[in-house]
Amino acid sequence: MGGYLLVARFMKNIPGALGALVFGVIAFIVTGSPDFSGVHFTLTGPMFVKPQFNLMAAISVGIPLAILVIGAENAQSIGVLKALGYDPPVNAMTIYSGIFGTLGPFLGIHNVNIAGPMTVMTCSPEVGKKELRYGASFLNDFFYGIAGPFVIPLVAFLAVIPKPLVTIVAGLAMLRVVSSSLIDTFAEGKFLMGGFFAFIIGASNITVLQISAAFWALLGGCLVSLLLEGKDYAEFRKQQTASL
């Protein structure tokens, strides 16, 4: 936390979350007793995986994964982008997730889709001017590509780093967007109960039927609003109809 505050105060051109990560890792190495004996420098390359069709796996894994991608990851990303003034291509995001998600398993990838947390981090106001934030997405993919051959030592290194440190840094990286989203949610005076229940369910981090809390937060928030905030829904439909 100290690293975040110092960097945010005195080095405004550098994201505070990066300062938190650097200071946190240094503090862990200095004050703790990290065991890096399991970290070995090993290079890996892409390997073709011959898929084997299994009906039960397609039903028990494929359907929940599709729901997770469409109802959680894509929905998170779309909501964040719209809240920040962007106009995301919703249909294209869903179609390309399906196409590349089908091709991904041939290289051992469980799925290829938009990631909600990554979208939050790369379009955050901390990244810079709105029209230049695409650079954060490019750099993110660039470093992913570089990290690919070193995935084995990187995973071993991250396993040594305390999980609370990783969680705190990720939370700090999304702090600005989360705070602005909460302000937008509760400032207009509409869908308050739905927004509140969605926030509580999402914060609970529950998993039901192998589907994460993000999906259930969206579903629960919409159901609560339908039950308790019918007037807000009616006004929203009128606005959407008038804009067409």
Secondary structure, DSSP 8 states (H G I E B T S, - for coil): -HHHHHHHHH-TTS-HHHHHHHHHHHHHHHHS----TT----------------HHHIIIIIHHHHHHIIIIIHHHHHHHHHHTT----HHHHHHHHHHHHHHGGGGT-S-----HHHHHHHTSGGG--GGGTHHHHHHHHHHHHHHGGGHHHHHHHHHHS-HHHHHHHHHHHTHHHHHHHHHHHHHS-SSHHHHHHHHHHHHHT--BTTB-HHHHHHHHHHHHHHHH-HHHHHHHHHHHHHH-
